[in-house]
Amino acid sequence: MHGEVDFSEYPQKGPVFAALKDSGFFRSAFIEGGTIAWPNGADVAPESLYEKLLQKE
């Protein structure tokens, strides 16, 4: 499955995600353990991303 996920709600999900408001920091994402992660320890579970993609169908 592939698609686009809107991350605009994530900065409101808690302090660790607040840094995602900065586009430069957002672009520093990398894959770790099969999920999207950022240098400050924020990550998004693959299951959450999959559910978001299913909602778009």
Number of C-alpha atoms within 10 A of each C-alpha: 5 6 11 9 12 9 12 9 11 16 15 12 9 10 11 15 19 14 17 22 15 10 9 10 13 16 10 11 16 14 10 10 9 10 15 15 18 20 11 10 8 16 17 15 12 13 10 11 17 14 11 15 16 11 7 9 6
